[in-house]
Amino acid sequence: MKPILEIRDLEHVYMKNTPLEHRALSNVNMTINKGECIAIIGHTGSGKSTLIQHFNGLMTPQKGTVIVDGEDVLNSKIDIKALRRKVGLVFQNPESQLFERLIGDDIAYGPLKMGLPIKEVRDRVEWAMEMVGLPFDEMKDRPTYALSGGQKRKVALAGVLALQPEILVLDEPTAGLDPRSKIELLDRIKKLNRKENITIIFISHNLEEVTYMADRLYVMANGTNIIDGTPSEIFSNKNILKENNIGTPETVEILYLLQDAGFSIDSRQYEVDGVANQISSILQYFQEVRANGISV
């Protein structure tokens, strides 16, 4: 399978050749296939946000290569507008992406700039709004300034989706949302990935979200990717977690506590249902033991 995004030996230095020089990226390598859902995790300052801005040409490689769907972003003949339609980027702060007064107008801005017919623009806006959970007829004429933080995030996402990207890049997509809104938005993003076959790349500090969403994840530290694999490969391996100072989802922590207490558990079954089944088995064991009059 041909990768839809390749990062090879990417480096970036801020304020180069000055006393404030800071190396944000160093020897970053990633390969992402079409249709995957990829998480990028790491502590603050590990280079995640700088990295994703290279995906659609907002930042260009100082050293190394970024190849999107077979095209090198440094190729002088590349259509940068087409690249940014192909790779949609939603920033952590949605306010930075909203500038029209009305919701419908804001989402329509990109398709209108593409020169699309009005009917197609309307169809795209309606589809994008429905995809993120904003009813078209009810919300299209509402002012953007009156929206909640969660609604602004949805409008920003819809504005990118209206361009019909092949790759959707999200920086902390659920930051600031209440638990119910987080679950709703994650389910909608998963739907875009599974049903619309949009490749998803997202940054998150929430490891529960990573285990719920990601097919694979890349762990970054000090400006480089230090390890990658499936959530199961990484979170079920205590040595990897300890050696690379990776946090653990709450469900994984529960399993390791049970393991340390002497119970036989399968750390690969870290999703909520898997953890619940293992706890249920342990409780059932104790009930059977006590029913037979054996003290524990």
N, C-alpha and C positions, 0 to 999 in steps of 0.2 A: 504494500500500500504506500502510495506517495504521500509524504507528510504535507499538511496544509500550512504548517509554520515550522521553520527551522531557525534556531539561534546557534551560531557557531563562534566560540571564543570572543564573545561580546565584551567590550570594555567601555567605560565612560568615567571621565574625571571632570568634576566641577571645578571652576576657577583655576584651570590648568596654568601652571607656571607662575602662580602667585603664592603668597604666604598662606592663603586660605584654601589651597588645593585640597580636594577631597575625592578619593577614589570611590565612586558609588557602585561600579560594576567591574568585575575582574574575571575573565575567562568563564563567562556564563554559556552553558550549552543546554539546549532543550530541543526536543523533537515532539511535535504534537500532530496527531492524525485527525483527519476530518471526522466530525461527529463525536469526538471525545469531550468529556467534561473534566477539565484540569484545574486543580487548586494549586495556588502558590502560597506557601506559608513561610513565616520567619518573623523574628523579632523586629520591632520598630528600628528603622535605619539599616535593614539588611539589603536594601536595594530594590524591593518589589515594585514600588510605584515608578521608579526610574526605568525599570525594565519594561513594563507594559507600555510606556509611552514610545518605545521603539517599535512596537508591533504595527502601528499604522502611520509611522513617519513623523509623528509629532517631535520626536528626537531621532537623529540619525547616528549611526555607529561612528564613533571616533576610531574604533578598531574592532575588527570582527565583521560578521555577516548576519543579516536578517533576511530570510527568504520567505515570502508570503505567496503560497500557491504557485511556487516555481519561479517567482520573480524576485530579484535582488532589489531591496528598497533603495540601494545606492545607484542603481542603474539610471543614468541621466534621461532615459527615454520613458521611464515609468510614469504613469498617469497618477499623480498623488491624490487627486480627487477620487478617482476610482478605487484607489487603495483604501481610502478612509471610508468609502461606502462598503467595501468588502470587510473591513475590520472596524467594527463599531466599538467605541470606548465610552463607558459610563463612569464618570469620576465619583469619588466618595461623597463630595458635597454637591448635591443636585442643583443648588442655586446657581452654580457656575455655568450650567448648561441651559438655563431658562432665560429667555429675553423677550419673548412676545407677551402681550397682555393677556391673551386668551389661550386656553389649553389647546384647542384645535389648531389655532394659528401656529403655536409653537411647534407642535408635532408635524405640521404640514411644511414647515420652513425648508427642511432638507429636500424633500421630494419636489417642491416648487423650484428650488435652485437647480435641480436636475433637469428642469424643463419638461416635466411630465404633464400630460393632459390633466385638466382639473378633475375629471371623473376618477382617473387612476390615483391621483393624490388623495381624494376623498376616501377611496377604497382602502388605500394604504393606511391612512390615519385611523379609519374605523377598525381595521384589522389589528393594528398596533395597540390601540386603546383596549380592545377586547382581550388581547393577549396578556396585558398587565392588570386587567381587572378594573378598568375605568369604562363604565357604560357610555357609549358614544353620544347618544341623544341627550343624556342627562348631564354630561360633563364637558362637552366640547366648547360650550360658550361661557364656561366659568373662568374668572380671572385667576391667573397663576399666582398672584401675590397673596391670595386668600387661602392657599392650600396648606395642609399640614406637611410636616417633613416627609412622612411616608408617601403622601400623594405626590409631592414634588419629585421624589425618587422614581415613582411610577411614570410620571410624565417625561422625565429625562430618559428613562429606559424606552418608553414608547417612541420618543423622538428619534432615537437611534434605530429602533426596530423598523420604523417607517422607511428607512433606507434599505431594508432587507439585506442586512449583512450576512456573510457566510461565517464570520467569526465574531462573537460577542465577548468583549473584555470588560469585567466588572471589578471595580475597586471597592471592597468592603460593601457589598450590595445591601446588607441588612443593618448597617450601622445606624443606631438611633431609633430603630423600629421596636414596637412592643412585640411580645412573644407571638401573639396571634398573627400580626402583620408579617413577621419574619417567616413563619411557616407558609403563609399564603404566597408570599413573593418567591420563596425557594421552590415551591411546587410549580409555580408558573414558569420559572427559569428552567426547571427540570423538564417541563412540557415542551418548551422551546427546543431543548436539546434532544429529547427522545422522539417527539412527533414532527418537529419542523427540521430536524437534522442540522441545527445550528451548532457549530463548535463553540463550547463555552470555556472561557478561561477566567477564573476569579481569584482575587486575593481575599483572604479571610484570616482573622485571629481566632475565630470561633471554630474550634476543632469538631464540635458536634455537627456543624454545617458541612465541614469537610467530609466527615464520614458518611453523611446523608447524601451528598451530592456527587462527590468526585469519583471518577474512574481511576485516576492516578493523581499523585501530588508531587510537587517539587518543594524541597525544603531549602531555603536560602539563609545564609549567614555571612556577614562581612562582605557583602557584594557578590557572592558567588553561590551557585547551587551545589549543595554538599551531598545531597542524596535524593533519589526519587524512587517511586514504586507505587503499588496500590496501597490504599489505606490499610488493608489487612496485612500486607507485608511489613509496613512500617509500625503500625500501632500494636501489632501482636508480638513485636520483638523488643523485649526489655533492654537488651544491649544496645540496639540502634537508638532507642529513645534516650538512654543515659549518655551514650557517647556523643550524641549530637545535640543534647540539651533541648529535646523536643518535648513540648507539653503533651498531655494526654486528654482525650475526651473523658467526660465523667463516667461514661459506661465502662471504658477501659480501666479507669482507676478502681472501680468497684470490682471488676474481675481480678485485678492484681491483688487487691486486699483479700479477696476470698482465697486466692492462690497462696498468699503469704500465711493465711490462717490454716493452711493444710488441706483445703478442698481441691478436688480434681476439677479443673475448669478448662474450657477451650477459649483461649484469648482471641481466636479468630472470629468467634461469634460475639462481636462487640456491639452490634446494633441492638436497639432497645428490645425488640422481640427476643433476640438471642440471649441477652442478659437476663431478661425476665424468665425465660424458660429454664435457664441454669439455676437461678435463685429458687424457682418453684421446685426443681428437682431436689435441691438441698433441703428445703423445708419439708418436702414429702418424705425424705429419708428420715428426718428427725421425728416426724409424726409416727412413722412406722416403728421406729426404734422404741419410742415411748409407749406406743400401743402394746408392745411386747414386754413392757415392764423393765426395759434396760435403761439404766441411768447413763446420761451423757454429760 
